[in-house]
Amino acid sequence: MRKILTTLMVSLMLLSADLVWSEAAKADVAIPGTTMGEAIIGFERGFLPNLGVGELLAGLPIKGVSQNGSFVTVAAPNLEIVRQLISLVPGVKYVEDNGTMKALAVPNDARYGSQYGPAMMGFPAAWGSIGYGSSAVTVALIDSGVLATHEDLAGPRLLQGHDYISNDSVPDDTCGHGTHTIGTVGATVNNSVGVAGMSQASLLPMKALANSGGLLSSCSGSYTAIAQAIMDAADQGAKVISMSIGGAASSVMQNAVNYAYSKGSILVAAAGNDGSANSIDYPGAYPNVIAVGALDSTKNKASYSDMGPQIDIAAPGSAVLSTYSSNTASYSSLSGTSMATPHVAGAIALALSCAPTATQSQVTNALYSTADDLGTAGFDQSYGNGLARADKLVYALCPNAPAPPNQNPVANFTTTPSGLLVNVNGSTSTDPDGNPLSYAWTFGDGGTATGVTASHTYASAGTYTITLTVDDGKGGSNVKSSNVTVSADPDPSTPTVVSGQTLSVSVSSTNPATYFKIFVAAGKTQFRVTQSGPACGLFSCPVDSDLYVRLGQRATTSAYNCRSNAKGNAETCTITSPTSGWWYFDAARKSGSGTVSVTPTIS
């Protein structure tokens, strides 16, 4: 071992001399996503302190040493030479560039608007059940620091953090990003100012990001600063570590994540803002981290939110209002998976306030199993397990939490009459608690039915009242009624069709026109018929068919409500605010022969 170290020390001293020349000879060029001229050397645990930094790395400029001795940062523009030399030393786990990670926010114009995130995630019900959380739970935010004097953050819950950029105990925020995310987690509630944080947990600001400066400035930080912040947060007892950051994979970062997980911390990170379809950013992609995608206010995946098999959960991330660092009373709306992450961190912190002994796996299993499924049924790579629900997470982890009051369902349905037949569909009925619904129909003439959809044929024309009753099985029900007008088929010889039905129509000299009819109920906003068919050539068409629409009877070439007769077969007739009644339409041959498709649509 001593011989290896002696050889290594000589080699490193020679390398150090070479570096003086190479730095003078070459212009400063940084690899994107790296800290120029720095390498990270990682060691097996306990190896470095026992050996001594000076003895191992004599001659190589040391930029920093992790507090637990798991890695060092050295000045080394030529990473490959360092890697070759260091690989000779037993106990070295890895050598890599000291890269950077960036804050994952997409800023927009600052504005003061309402917070939609808490209601979407069920926080009001959770707060009503167990309160607003406990300062006994600590959430660490690996971010750009905090404006500690902000009116909605200052107070005993805001703990003394650390600045890993300047290496001091004042984690002041030069980006605004950190103040925004920390406000989402834990801005003070019931103080008559600002916004409401998701949990009144203790907040530990760990500043590992700063404004990079320059024309294309960004909020970013080195792998080593972030890794040290993660490990220190775990050592200081943070039950939740929120990381609104993202970048490439890194051994030093993965080791820090694994260390924090081994200490019992629950780690939450942003998925990324590149809109990638197959992968997400690190550290969110690591197995021990909950990766969070972003939703807009309508629960749709935000266009920028990364997708991939590592995505775990989704939360509000677009136009999120929170505290900001411009001044002590400033607020701003930002967008990004950075904004979604603290919503989930806050939900976990809130649940831990009533379930302090819950394990990491218990929390993650409950988080995923109680999420509202979005997108494709079950887990998918856009939404993960779905929208995180704070209320359901609390009820799953806290058996003594008061049960939420059952909320009544909301009945809703559509009717589609066609002659004396009416089809009903109650699938737009909802239940706020997510309980399965039963459906009971009455049709106003003594007829009844059950099920989410049903059909009924009346004996005679007229206007009838259809009533739907939905029941959630928990004592909640709701009723909705709506009138429907049906009429007897005035022309049995003309086929009756329904909205959305596509018809294949043969047009020829022996079949110049084919007629159909459809019943349009009162109150509809639009009736449209479209036709498509073979494309025309430069000088001729294999078939050229026109489209006619008329109320009450078949159209003729001189009597119609709408005629579409462009060259070719792409025809459309649109009737705005159509009169209730039977509408006829037909595909009428102009020339040639062939098959066209015709589709009526009522909206």
VODOLUM-944598 format. One line per 2 residues: number of its first residue (from 1); their letters; for each residue x, y, z of C-alpha. Coordinates in nm, 3 decimals, padded with zeros to 5 digits. Layout:
NUM> a> X Y Z  ...
***
This chain:
1> mr> 00.000 00.000 00.000  00.279 00.243 00.097
3> ki> 00.452 00.182 -00.238  00.130 00.249 -00.428
5> lt> 00.072 00.571 -00.238  00.429 00.690 -00.294
7> tl> 00.395 00.628 -00.666  00.060 00.801 -00.668
9> mv> 00.192 01.106 -00.483  00.477 01.147 -00.733
11> sl> 00.237 01.106 -01.023  -00.003 01.360 -00.878
13> ml> 00.277 01.611 -00.828  00.375 01.567 -01.192
15> ls> 00.012 01.605 -01.288  -00.009 01.925 -01.084
17> ad> 00.285 02.067 -01.278  00.121 01.969 -01.606
19> lv> -00.196 02.148 -01.500  -00.015 02.480 -01.476
21> ws> 00.084 02.452 -01.839  -00.247 02.326 -01.965
23> ea> -00.445 02.597 -01.786  -00.220 02.865 -01.930
25> ak> -00.229 02.718 -02.279  -00.602 02.657 -02.310
27> ad> -00.895 02.895 -02.293  -01.148 02.839 -02.017
29> va> -01.410 02.608 -02.163  -01.661 02.438 -01.935
31> ip> -01.852 02.126 -02.029  -02.224 02.203 -02.005
33> gt> -02.359 02.081 -01.672  -02.015 02.062 -01.504
35> tm> -01.811 02.280 -01.271  -01.506 02.365 -01.481
37> ge> -01.181 02.208 -01.364  -01.318 02.008 -01.071
39> ai> -01.339 01.635 -01.012  -01.505 01.435 -00.736
41> ig> -01.323 01.137 -00.584  -01.549 00.908 -00.383
43> fe> -01.426 00.658 -00.126  -01.550 00.353 00.056
45> rg> -01.689 00.465 00.390  -01.421 00.509 00.654
47> fl> -01.129 00.480 00.410  -01.041 00.849 00.374
49> pn> -01.043 00.951 00.744  -00.825 00.653 00.836
51> lg> -00.570 00.725 00.566  -00.564 01.103 00.573
53> vg> -00.637 01.346 00.291  -00.290 01.494 00.277
55> el> -00.116 01.161 00.248  -00.344 01.040 -00.030
57> la> -00.370 01.353 -00.244  -00.039 01.531 -00.192
59> gl> 00.031 01.757 -00.486  -00.329 01.779 -00.611
61> pi> -00.517 02.099 -00.514  -00.804 02.006 -00.281
63> kg> -01.117 02.219 -00.322  -01.328 02.056 -00.052
65> vs> -01.378 01.752 00.170  -01.718 01.614 00.267
67> qn> -01.789 01.621 00.637  -01.819 01.245 00.667
69> gs> -01.517 01.179 00.446  -01.706 01.002 00.170
71> fv> -01.571 01.224 -00.109  -01.329 01.507 -00.188
73> tv> -01.335 01.772 -00.461  -01.005 01.844 -00.637
75> aa> -00.889 02.089 -00.902  -00.838 01.874 -01.210
77> pn> -00.905 02.003 -01.562  -00.790 01.667 -01.701
79> le> -01.036 01.425 -01.547  -00.908 01.123 -01.737
81> iv> -00.554 01.151 -01.596  -00.690 01.182 -01.243
83> rq> -00.915 00.881 -01.299  -00.625 00.666 -01.423
85> li> -00.404 00.756 -01.127  -00.665 00.738 -00.854
87> sl> -00.791 00.403 -00.978  -00.465 00.253 -00.843
89> vp> -00.568 00.332 -00.486  -00.771 00.072 -00.294
91> gv> -01.088 00.216 -00.142  -01.169 00.455 -00.428
93> ky> -01.529 00.400 -00.544  -01.552 00.649 -00.830
95> ve> -01.403 00.954 -01.001  -01.634 01.192 -01.188
97> dn> -01.678 01.551 -01.303  -01.825 01.786 -01.044
99> gt> -02.139 01.860 -01.243  -02.421 02.100 -01.172
101> mk> -02.795 02.070 -01.127  -03.046 02.340 -01.201
103> al> -03.363 02.458 -01.040  -03.668 02.318 -01.218
105> av> -03.898 02.618 -01.259  -04.045 02.787 -01.564
107> pn> -04.107 03.147 -01.452  -04.390 03.356 -01.591
109> da> -04.517 03.706 -01.515  -04.564 03.748 -01.142
111> ry> -04.925 03.784 -01.038  -05.135 03.739 -00.736
113> gs> -05.393 03.466 -00.791  -05.571 03.204 -00.589
115> qy> -05.401 02.882 -00.486  -05.570 02.590 -00.661
117> gp> -05.325 02.327 -00.536  -05.457 02.275 -00.181
119> am> -05.815 02.211 -00.292  -05.707 01.985 -00.579
121> mg> -05.506 01.769 -00.339  -05.768 01.760 -00.063
123> fp> -05.573 01.962 00.194  -05.880 02.139 00.343
125> aa> -06.032 01.804 00.447  -05.698 01.689 00.590
127> wg> -05.653 02.014 00.783  -06.006 01.984 00.916
129> si> -05.931 01.633 01.038  -05.588 01.669 01.204
131> gy> -05.499 02.038 01.196  -05.230 02.214 00.997
133> gs> -04.932 01.997 01.087  -04.659 01.995 01.349
135> sa> -04.324 02.168 01.390  -04.198 01.838 01.530
137> vt> -04.164 01.727 01.166  -03.874 01.887 00.979
139> va> -03.874 01.938 00.603  -03.537 02.023 00.449
141> li> -03.538 02.207 00.117  -03.230 02.160 -00.102
143> ds> -03.268 02.478 -00.300  -03.146 02.838 -00.334
145> gv> -03.207 02.939 00.027  -03.476 03.164 00.167
147> la> -03.565 03.525 00.238  -03.578 03.465 00.613
149> th> -03.751 03.796 00.687  -04.046 03.729 00.457
151> ed> -04.376 03.811 00.628  -04.518 03.466 00.560
153> la> -04.208 03.266 00.657  -04.033 03.439 00.946
155> gp> -04.078 03.270 01.281  -03.964 02.983 01.501
157> rl> -04.050 02.714 01.244  -03.786 02.853 01.006
159> lq> -03.472 02.679 01.128  -03.110 02.783 01.091
161> gh> -02.995 02.639 00.762  -02.666 02.652 00.577
163> dy> -02.519 02.810 00.264  -02.310 02.553 00.076
165> is> -02.210 02.809 -00.185  -02.047 03.058 00.054
167> nd> -01.999 02.802 00.333  -02.173 03.006 00.601
169> sv> -02.489 02.987 00.810  -02.684 03.251 00.614
171> pd> -02.872 03.074 00.331  -02.992 03.395 00.166
173> dt> -03.187 03.349 -00.157  -03.039 03.509 -00.470
175> cg> -03.272 03.326 -00.710  -03.620 03.344 -00.557
177> hg> -03.665 02.976 -00.634  -03.597 02.856 -00.280
179> th> -03.825 03.113 -00.117  -04.102 03.002 -00.352
181> ti> -04.071 02.629 -00.283  -04.034 02.674 00.093
183> gt> -04.351 02.883 00.097  -04.548 02.607 -00.074
185> vg> -04.437 02.359 00.190  -04.487 02.573 00.496
187> at> -04.596 02.936 00.463  -04.772 03.042 00.781
189> vn> -05.148 02.980 00.792  -05.416 03.186 00.963
191> ns> -05.198 03.499 00.983  -05.420 03.709 00.754
193> vg> -05.144 03.760 00.496  -05.003 03.583 00.192
195> va> -05.058 03.219 00.108  -05.120 02.898 00.300
197> gm> -04.843 02.639 00.325  -04.930 02.273 00.297
199> sq> -04.797 02.190 00.645  -04.686 02.386 00.948
201> as> -04.371 02.175 00.973  -04.030 02.309 01.069
203> ll> -03.843 02.430 00.761  -03.470 02.372 00.709
205> pm> -03.332 02.580 00.417  -03.018 02.419 00.273
207> ka> -02.877 02.652 00.009  -02.698 02.454 -00.261
209> la> -02.813 02.661 -00.562  -02.729 03.019 -00.655
211> ns> -02.767 03.256 -00.947  -02.496 03.166 -01.195
213> gg> -02.474 03.522 -01.329  -02.403 03.627 -01.685
215> ll> -02.634 03.681 -01.979  -02.788 03.333 -01.956
217> ss> -02.796 03.315 -01.578  -02.970 03.026 -01.407
219> cs> -03.025 02.898 -01.057  -02.785 02.606 -01.025
221> gs> -02.543 02.432 -00.792  -02.267 02.173 -00.798
223> yt> -02.315 01.804 -00.731  -02.090 01.826 -00.426
225> ai> -02.280 02.117 -00.270  -02.612 01.941 -00.324
227> aq> -02.480 01.606 -00.201  -02.340 01.760 00.117
229> ai> -02.668 01.943 00.177  -02.863 01.619 00.143
231> md> -02.641 01.433 00.387  -02.641 01.718 00.639
233> aa> -03.020 01.743 00.620  -03.046 01.374 00.705
235> dq> -02.796 01.413 00.989  -03.004 01.700 01.129
237> ga> -03.312 01.482 01.146  -03.509 01.597 00.842
239> kv> -03.797 01.352 00.798  -03.866 01.490 00.450
241> is> -03.609 01.623 00.202  -03.761 01.825 -00.084
243> ms> -03.541 01.868 -00.392  -03.676 02.093 -00.667
245> ig> -03.368 02.029 -00.876  -03.267 01.814 -01.169
247> ga> -02.976 01.709 -01.384  -02.772 01.410 -01.496
249> as> -02.689 01.102 -01.291  -02.398 01.125 -01.051
251> sv> -02.234 00.878 -00.815  -02.181 01.138 -00.543
253> mq> -02.547 01.235 -00.569  -02.670 00.877 -00.559
255> na> -02.453 00.802 -00.258  -02.592 01.108 -00.079
257> vn> -02.948 01.000 -00.157  -02.881 00.648 -00.033
259> ya> -02.720 00.786 00.282  -03.020 01.006 00.360
261> ys> -03.257 00.718 00.294  -03.056 00.496 00.530
263> kg> -03.104 00.763 00.798  -03.482 00.744 00.759
265> si> -03.544 01.050 00.542  -03.817 01.050 00.277
267> lv> -03.679 01.213 -00.038  -03.896 01.394 -00.293
269> aa> -03.765 01.543 -00.619  -03.881 01.713 -00.938
271> ag> -03.919 01.503 -01.253  -03.780 01.768 -01.490
273> nd> -03.905 02.034 -01.728  -03.779 01.922 -02.070
275> gs> -04.103 01.755 -02.176  -03.907 01.434 -02.231
277> an> -04.124 01.134 -02.318  -03.897 00.856 -02.194
279> si> -03.683 00.974 -01.904  -03.682 01.207 -01.605
281> dy> -03.409 01.400 -01.427  -03.192 01.287 -01.138
283> pg> -03.212 01.271 -00.840  -03.582 01.202 -00.907
285> ay> -03.492 00.896 -01.116  -03.314 00.722 -00.827
287> pn> -03.511 00.433 -00.671  -03.511 00.585 -00.320
289> vi> -03.662 00.915 -00.437  -04.028 01.004 -00.501
291> av> -04.034 01.166 -00.848  -04.303 01.431 -00.897
293> ga> -04.456 01.542 -01.227  -04.651 01.865 -01.277
295> ld> -05.022 01.920 -01.346  -05.209 02.230 -01.453
297> st> -05.522 02.359 -01.281  -05.741 02.119 -01.483
299> kn> -05.545 01.809 -01.370  -05.383 01.765 -01.710
301> ka> -05.013 01.689 -01.735  -04.819 02.009 -01.790
303> sy> -04.660 02.016 -02.135  -04.311 02.066 -01.992
305> sd> -04.331 01.785 -01.733  -04.095 01.496 -01.808
307> mg> -04.235 01.145 -01.848  -04.084 00.803 -01.801
309> pq> -04.101 00.477 -01.605  -03.945 00.643 -01.298
311> id> -04.227 00.896 -01.251  -04.409 00.823 -00.925
313> ia> -04.674 01.086 -00.854  -04.819 01.411 -00.988
315> ap> -04.914 01.739 -00.820  -05.008 02.099 -00.910
317> gs> -04.713 02.269 -01.080  -04.840 02.531 -01.325
319> av> -04.900 02.893 -01.220  -04.844 02.813 -00.852
321> ls> -04.862 03.116 -00.624  -04.617 03.127 -00.334
323> ty> -04.379 03.349 -00.141  -04.098 03.520 -00.331
325> ss> -03.771 03.693 -00.247  -03.817 04.034 -00.412
327> nt> -03.914 04.184 -00.076  -04.061 04.077 00.257
329> as> -04.417 04.095 00.124  -04.371 03.963 -00.229
331> ys> -04.548 03.670 -00.393  -04.517 03.523 -00.739
333> sl> -04.671 03.258 -00.962  -04.417 03.015 -01.107
335> sg> -04.452 02.697 -01.311  -04.248 02.380 -01.315
337> ts> -04.205 02.040 -01.160  -04.016 02.240 -00.896
339> ma> -04.351 02.381 -00.789  -04.518 02.039 -00.783
341> tp> -04.250 01.885 -00.560  -04.313 02.090 -00.242
343> hv> -04.686 02.014 -00.264  -04.603 01.645 -00.221
345> ag> -04.336 01.713 00.042  -04.591 01.918 00.235
347> ai> -04.854 01.644 00.212  -04.609 01.388 00.350
349> al> -04.504 01.623 00.631  -04.869 01.681 00.721
351> al> -04.937 01.307 00.738  -04.625 01.248 00.949
353> sc> -04.756 01.494 01.206  -05.018 01.237 01.304
355> ap> -04.817 00.928 01.205  -04.466 01.007 01.334
357> ta> -04.359 00.642 01.342  -04.465 00.563 00.984
359> tq> -04.183 00.404 00.786  -04.062 00.521 00.447
361> sq> -04.227 00.228 00.270  -04.553 00.282 00.458
363> vt> -04.560 00.645 00.350  -04.476 00.579 -00.015
365> na> -04.719 00.286 -00.040  -04.997 00.498 00.108
367> ly> -04.909 00.794 -00.115  -04.929 00.583 -00.431
369> st> -05.232 00.373 -00.336  -05.446 00.675 -00.238
371> ad> -05.361 00.888 -00.542  -05.640 00.982 -00.783
373> dl> -05.577 00.785 -01.100  -05.521 01.009 -01.403
375> gt> -05.449 00.930 -01.767  -05.437 00.563 -01.862
377> ag> -05.593 00.339 -01.598  -05.338 00.237 -01.335
379> fd> -04.975 00.344 -01.335  -04.861 00.527 -01.647
381> qs> -04.549 00.714 -01.749  -04.721 01.054 -01.768
383> yg> -04.887 01.072 -01.426  -04.719 00.789 -01.237
385> ng> -04.968 00.666 -00.979  -05.181 00.978 -01.024
387> la> -05.261 01.297 -00.834  -05.131 01.297 -00.476
389> ra> -05.415 01.337 -00.225  -05.325 01.482 00.115
391> dk> -05.659 01.391 00.271  -05.650 01.027 00.166
393> lv> -05.284 00.999 00.269  -05.372 01.126 00.617
395> ya> -05.665 00.886 00.653  -05.449 00.596 00.537
397> lc> -05.162 00.665 00.778  -05.351 00.805 01.077
399> pn> -05.608 00.552 01.204  -05.719 00.787 01.483
401> ap> -05.783 01.080 01.251  -06.151 01.176 01.253
403> ap> -06.320 01.025 00.951  -06.415 01.285 00.692
405> pn> -06.787 01.351 00.654  -06.938 01.179 00.354
407> qn> -07.009 01.418 00.069  -07.312 01.372 -00.152
409> pv> -07.257 01.269 -00.512  -07.357 01.493 -00.802
411> an> -07.600 01.350 -01.056  -07.562 01.447 -01.419
413> ft> -07.664 01.288 -01.748  -07.716 01.338 -02.119
415> tt> -08.008 01.235 -02.339  -08.000 01.136 -02.705
417> ps> -08.351 01.102 -02.854  -08.412 00.941 -03.189
419> gl> -08.776 00.912 -03.283  -08.956 00.754 -02.988
421> lv> -08.629 00.607 -02.856  -08.413 00.790 -02.603
423> nv> -08.064 00.688 -02.486  -07.945 00.819 -02.148
425> ng> -07.590 00.832 -02.012  -07.506 00.915 -01.649
427> st> -07.128 00.872 -01.674  -07.069 01.242 -01.605
429> st> -07.208 01.199 -01.251  -06.936 01.233 -00.987
431> dp> -06.869 01.155 -00.622  -06.626 01.383 -00.431
433> dg> -06.521 01.095 -00.206  -06.452 00.860 -00.495
435> np> -06.723 00.615 -00.389  -06.875 00.394 -00.662
437> ls> -07.223 00.505 -00.764  -07.545 00.322 -00.840
439> ya> -07.789 00.466 -01.097  -08.171 00.455 -01.100
441> wt> -08.375 00.604 -01.387  -08.740 00.697 -01.429
443> fg> -08.864 00.806 -01.773  -09.185 00.992 -01.694
445> dg> -09.421 00.734 -01.842  -09.388 00.465 -01.576
447> gt> -09.073 00.316 -01.728  -08.761 00.257 -01.515
449> at> -08.406 00.135 -01.561  -08.077 00.095 -01.375
451> gv> -07.714 00.126 -01.476  -07.489 00.409 -01.589
453> ta> -07.647 00.397 -01.938  -07.996 00.293 -02.045
455> sh> -08.243 00.310 -02.335  -08.619 00.359 -02.336
457> ty> -08.882 00.363 -02.612  -09.195 00.571 -02.557
459> as> -09.536 00.463 -02.683  -09.624 00.802 -02.827
461> ag> -09.473 01.137 -02.912  -09.450 01.406 -02.646
463> ty> -09.234 01.572 -02.382  -09.136 01.360 -02.082
465> ti> -08.936 01.418 -01.763  -08.641 01.184 -01.712
467> tl> -08.502 01.159 -01.358  -08.170 01.011 -01.248
469> tv> -08.096 00.924 -00.884  -07.736 00.840 -00.795
471> dd> -07.643 00.677 -00.463  -07.291 00.643 -00.320
473> gk> -07.370 00.357 -00.082  -07.258 00.569 00.214
475> gg> -07.585 00.746 00.279  -07.536 01.012 00.013
477> sn> -07.755 01.058 -00.292  -07.847 01.319 -00.548
479> vk> -08.127 01.363 -00.802  -08.137 01.537 -01.138
481> ss> -08.428 01.573 -01.380  -08.440 01.685 -01.740
483> nv> -08.711 01.705 -02.005  -08.685 01.526 -02.336
485> tv> -08.908 01.556 -02.642  -08.965 01.255 -02.862
487> sa> -09.164 01.226 -03.181  -09.288 00.939 -03.391
489> dp> -09.089 00.856 -03.700  -09.246 01.074 -03.971
491> dp> -09.082 00.886 -04.256  -09.005 00.519 -04.193
493> st> -08.872 00.485 -04.548  -08.573 00.711 -04.468
495> pt> -08.316 00.547 -04.240  -08.276 00.706 -03.894
497> vv> -07.920 00.756 -03.766  -07.761 00.891 -03.446
499> sg> -07.499 01.155 -03.375  -07.144 01.041 -03.442
501> qt> -07.246 00.754 -03.668  -07.030 00.729 -03.981
503> ls> -07.216 00.609 -04.289  -07.062 00.447 -04.595
505> vs> -07.260 00.569 -04.897  -07.234 00.432 -05.251
507> vs> -07.287 00.701 -05.515  -07.342 00.621 -05.884
509> st> -07.557 00.705 -06.184  -07.808 00.444 -06.071
511> np> -07.802 00.570 -05.712  -07.764 00.946 -05.747
513> at> -07.871 01.031 -05.389  -07.896 00.845 -05.058
515> yf> -08.105 01.003 -04.780  -08.084 00.978 -04.401
517> ki> -08.255 01.155 -04.115  -08.164 01.240 -03.756
519> fv> -08.360 01.394 -03.469  -08.211 01.709 -03.315
521> aa> -08.343 01.784 -02.967  -08.420 02.133 -02.838
523> gk> -08.136 02.337 -02.690  -07.855 02.201 -02.907
525> tq> -07.589 02.450 -03.018  -07.481 02.293 -03.344
527> fr> -07.573 02.032 -03.604  -07.297 01.943 -03.848
529> vt> -07.269 01.692 -04.131  -06.932 01.611 -04.287
531> qs> -06.846 01.411 -04.598  -06.516 01.262 -04.715
533> gp> -06.417 01.041 -05.004  -06.161 00.967 -05.276
535> ac> -05.933 01.257 -05.366  -05.963 01.418 -05.705
537> gl> -05.686 01.414 -05.961  -05.556 01.716 -06.151
539> fs> -05.822 01.697 -06.423  -06.092 01.462 -06.292
541> cp> -06.249 01.294 -05.989  -06.336 00.923 -05.964
543> vd> -06.648 01.040 -05.783  -06.769 01.388 -05.693
545> sd> -07.053 01.406 -05.443  -07.227 01.711 -05.295
547> ly> -07.387 01.735 -04.952  -07.742 01.862 -04.879
549> vr> -07.916 01.923 -04.544  -08.282 02.020 -04.487
551> lg> -08.518 02.048 -04.190  -08.840 01.842 -04.197
553> qr> -08.809 01.677 -04.537  -08.569 01.562 -04.805
555> at> -08.365 01.829 -04.977  -08.372 01.897 -05.348
557> ts> -08.123 02.082 -05.566  -08.334 02.394 -05.519
559> ay> -08.471 02.350 -05.165  -08.230 02.302 -04.873
561> nc> -08.104 02.461 -04.551  -07.743 02.393 -04.641
563> rs> -07.559 02.280 -04.952  -07.186 02.207 -04.977
565> na> -07.072 02.156 -05.336  -06.698 02.214 -05.353
567> kg> -06.491 02.023 -05.607  -06.416 01.680 -05.468
569> na> -06.571 01.507 -05.170  -06.458 01.712 -04.870
571> et> -06.792 01.871 -04.781  -06.927 02.022 -04.458
573> ct> -07.266 02.165 -04.362  -07.296 02.339 -04.025
575> it> -07.625 02.454 -03.873  -07.582 02.682 -03.570
577> sp> -07.855 02.673 -03.301  -08.058 02.420 -03.501
579> ts> -08.435 02.405 -03.472  -08.553 02.098 -03.284
581> gw> -08.695 01.834 -03.517  -08.609 01.584 -03.788
583> wy> -08.321 01.685 -04.014  -08.260 01.514 -04.347
585> fd> -07.926 01.494 -04.526  -07.801 01.322 -04.838
587> aa> -07.491 01.261 -05.048  -07.587 01.365 -05.403
589> rk> -07.384 01.253 -05.703  -07.237 01.524 -05.921
591> sg> -07.019 01.296 -06.138  -06.845 00.960 -06.141
593> sg> -06.913 00.674 -05.904  -06.765 00.550 -05.579
595> tv> -06.807 00.543 -05.202  -06.805 00.839 -04.966
597> sv> -06.830 00.861 -04.586  -07.088 01.084 -04.420
599> tp> -07.101 01.166 -04.045  -07.368 01.372 -03.863
601> ti> -07.275 01.530 -03.529  -07.500 01.706 -03.278
603> s> -07.350 01.917 -02.999
***
